[in-house]
Amino acid sequence: MMKKILIAEDQFIEANNLQLILQKAGYEVTGIARSVSAAIEMVDNNEPDLVLLDIYLKGPLTGIDLARKLRQRNIGFVYLSANSNEKTLNEAKVTQPYGFLVKPFREKDILVTLDIAWYQHEQFLPARRNNDRTGTRNTHPSSIAAFNGIVGSSAGLKQVLDNIQVVAPVDTTVLILGESGTGKEQVASAIHKLSPRKNKPFVKVNCAALSTTLIESELFGHERGSFTGATDRRIGRFEQANGGSLFLDEIGEMPLETQSKMLRVLQEKELERIGGRETIRVDVRIIAATNRDLQREVAEGRFRMDLYYRLHVFPIQLPALRDRKEDIPALAMNFLRSFAAANNRLVKNFKPECLEQLIRYNWPGNIREMQNLIERSVLLCKTDTITEISLPEPARVTGATINPVSKGMEQVEREHIIEVLTRCNGKLSGSGGAAELLQLPLSTLNYKLRKYGISREISILNNPPKTNH
């Protein structure tokens, strides 16, 4: 049976092009509506399986108003949009669409997005109907102990694992969102390993760790003599990842001029090395990640809206560790066993009071911070049980608990970096330096120091004021 799609789009040419693409792909188009009232009438007369709806339609109501009504009727939908402000995008996300398609449309993008939408609809519609009927949450048949090294069984983590399983087999772009240290690289690796590209390269690039002058050479490559210091031809990361997946971490830090070239590669699947004349075709799946609010970056002109839409085909939001505290004991034991084995230590357990400490702590550095803390605790432990956890002093849980959400995560991260710098006496690199303790490349740490204006704190640490006796 042909799947039925309703198009809610007020622009005749775009609606007609969509109809031709869908019919060519074997879909039945039940109609084209140019207003919310017309769409509701068409839904009543011939209920579609899915609706493609523009955010802006004719009349007083918007596509978001229509989306709310479709959700009440358990009809899936995908948004169509050319540009929208941050407020509108946030309102659209709340309605839980199956995806976003950016204008102008590419046939492949439409069909891939629809494949994902059908999969999600078939997987989650029975659960949603059951939840609507009973008011209960659907649970997994069994709690998840480990998934490619991702440990835990909280509801938030299960949603992430659901999303990984949905998107991994489908060759589409993924945007992983979450605070620093939440495990974005692990999620990207899991998506690659569960995909048809699993036997091809998985290439990682940290956009924040590259200077503006180097990032294009790193991504797209360069020819010999193309600029001062280019003594040899360099194959860029896109070419290295050909046939596989390219993980672009901290993509929110990418310079605007590079973003435009990135957009071309995503659209055309081709590039030119710096200083080169040859157009090179590449077959690469993009998995991007950021700890920034990209919608805000778009609204403030620091990130291209068209690139945002290209990346935002399938977003995965990772929960902060403070929002999945039920996973902390399992994570702590996993790290304990791993570091004990790696360092030939006989440490086997935590004193119950230590686990209580870990659960009560708010973890501004998330899983990465816990990993570093457990490793240190294992190395310092003299028996088979960890009896003391040295949590950062300023963040010890007392009657006045620090709330990272109300304080602002950037402020919390700034204070966490300063606290680590204090512990290592302002030392940035090398053994026992802040970069090692924070598990950050030195270039990324230097970027964060500039971002948060921490240079003065380092100067004070390295040159403490002299006291008169």
PEFENHU-V553427 format. One line per field, one symbol per residue. phi: phi as a letter, one per 20 degrees, with the letter a starting at -180 (. if undefined). A space follows every 50 residues. Layout:
# PEFENHU-V553427
phi: ???
This chain:
# PEFENHU-V553427
phi: .ffdcdddbeeffffffggfffffeneeefrcddbffffffffffbfeeb cecffdcfnfedffffgfffffeldfbcedbebbefgfffffffflferc deefedgfffffffgffffffffdfgfffffffdmdefdfgbfeebblne dpcffffffffgffffegfdecfcdedrfgneoffffffffffeefeged fdddceffedfgfdfffffdnbegnfbgneecfcefffffegndcdedel ffeffgffgfffgffffelbbcffnddeedecdceecdbbdeeffffffe nebffffgffeefbeceeffffecffefgffffffgffffffdldefcbd fgfffggffffelfelffffgffffffffefdcecfdbdefggfdgfcfd ffdffffnffffffffffffgffdlmfednfmeffffelcggffffffff gemegfffgfffcfffded
